[in-house]
Amino acid sequence: MNIEITERQAPHVWVVHLDGWDVNFRSVKTAQDFVDVLQARINAPHVWPNACAQTPTRPIVARRMGASVE
């Protein structure tokens, strides 16, 4: 992900560019704090889910529309 901070003059704001997304901030400090937290979360270790190890919490039952339940 490309992350960049720029200054915009009218209206005066600081913009954090996240690939195709722009987020406006009133000060460079709040923009930088946002970027720091975002980068920390991106760089944090992540555990990949194991679909085979998960069991559903309740069974999924398929029903036809209009079918009566006895």
Summary of the structure (lengths in Angstrom):
residues: 70
radius of gyration: 22.9
end to end distance: 53.9
largest distance: 68.4
contacts: 108
relative contact order: 0.14
helix: 27%
strand: 24%
